Amino acid sequence: MVSLARTIRSIRRVGLREWWRQMQYIGDAKSGRFVGQDQFGNRYFENLNPEEEVPGRHRWVDYAQHEYNATQVPPEWHSWIHHIRKDPPTEDRVVQNLTPPWKAPWTENLTGTRGAFKTYNTTKPKYEAWQPKSVPRGESSP
C-alpha cells in the first residue's frame, strides 16, 4: 500500500497529470531520472534511491502506445532494463560505436495483430476434398 506521504511526494515531483496517468497504466507512481528515449518514443527512467524503489525495480520504461507490448523495447534498451549492461545506450560508448551498418532497424513482434505474417500457398493442391452430390427429395436421379 502506498503511503500518503509518498503519494504527495510523487505528485509534487511528476505533476498531477503524470501521476494520474501512471496510476492508470502501471498502478504505481514513479519518479526518477530521465535516461533516454528510443525510436518508438518509449521513455526510460532510473531511480537509484533505495528508500523509494525496491532493488531490481529501479529501472522502468514508459511506453508511448496505450496498447504496449514488451517487444516494443529494442535490444539495446532491453539489456539495460534487465541489468545486462550497466550504462544506458545513450551513455554507453560501446553500443553507440559498434552498431554495424548492415543491422536492420528494430521492429516489434506483430504476432496476434493484423500485421502478423500469414503463410499462403500458390500451388494447386494434389488432391481435392470430396464434395457430395445430393439430390433434393422427390426428384429422381438420371
Secondary structure, DSSP 8 states (H G I E B T S, - for coil): ---HHHHHHHHHHH-HHHHHHHHHHTSS----EEEEE-TT--EEEE---TTTS-TT-SEEEE-SSSS--GGGS-HHHHHHHTTSSSS-TTT-HHHHH---TT--------TTSTTS------S--SS---------TT----
